[in-house]
Amino acid sequence: MDQSERRMFVRYALDLPVTVAILEPSGNSLRETTTLHDASGGGLRFITRHADWYIPGQDIEISVELPQSGNISAHMSAHGRVMRTIEADNLRSGDFEVAIILVTPLRFERSI
């Protein structure tokens, strides 16, 4: 059985802006705006040039910007947990992919 046969959710390729906030026990936080690579019902994968920021088991907050429709803008946000960070094969040199599981469902929020 290969990886795709074990997958519980279909994975969809995406190219959307995403803001990631790393929640540190000290109360400090690191934040970056980057690109969402893909999503499934159970998790997300985004691109980073800061692989050293992400440790498996680490809690993060993530906010995905959705395409604007007229004068309405919206985003989806959730709490996630880092599963792994791997070097990206088909992207720029120095890019890494961070895979997270969603600890809370994505919440849709819009602004006018």
Residue pairs with C-beta under 8 A, 6 or more apart in sequence:
7 40
8 41
8 42
9 40
9 41
9 42
10 40
10 41
11 38
11 39
11 40
12 38
12 39
12 40
13 37
13 38
14 36
14 37
14 38
14 39
15 35
15 36
15 37
16 35
16 36
16 64
16 65
16 66
16 67
17 33
17 34
17 35
17 36
17 64
17 65
18 33
18 34
18 35
18 36
18 44
18 46
18 62
18 63
18 64
18 65
19 31
19 32
19 33
19 62
19 63
19 65
20 31
20 32
20 33
20 34
20 46
20 48
20 60
20 61
20 62
20 63
20 98
21 29
21 30
21 31
21 60
21 61
21 62
22 29
22 30
22 31
22 53
22 54
22 58
22 60
23 29
23 58
23 59
23 60
23 61
24 30
30 50
30 53
32 48
32 50
32 53
34 46
34 47
34 48
34 49
35 46
35 47
36 44
36 45
36 46
36 64
37 45
37 46
37 47
37 97
38 44
38 45
39 45
39 64
42 101
42 102
43 80
43 83
43 99
43 100
43 101
43 102
44 62
44 64
44 80
44 99
44 100
44 102
45 97
45 98
45 99
45 100
46 62
46 97
46 98
46 100
47 88
47 91
47 95
47 96
47 97
47 98
48 54
48 85
48 95
48 96
48 97
48 98
49 94
49 95
49 96
51 85
51 87
51 96
51 98
54 60
54 82
54 85
54 98
55 82
56 82
56 83
56 84
56 85
57 81
57 82
58 81
58 82
59 79
59 80
59 81
59 103
60 79
60 80
60 81
60 82
60 100
61 77
61 78
61 79
61 80
62 77
62 78
62 79
62 80
62 100
63 75
63 76
63 77
64 75
64 76
64 77
64 106
65 73
65 75
66 73
66 74
66 75
66 76
71 112
72 110
72 111
72 112
73 110
73 111
74 108
74 109
74 110
74 111
75 109
76 106
76 107
76 108
76 109
77 106
77 107
77 109
78 102
78 103
78 104
78 105
78 106
78 107
79 102
79 103
79 104
80 100
80 101
80 102
80 103
81 100
81 101
81 103
82 98
82 99
82 100
83 99
83 100
83 101
84 98
84 99
85 96
85 97
85 98
85 99
86 96
86 97
86 99
87 95
87 96
87 97
88 95
88 96
88 97
91 97
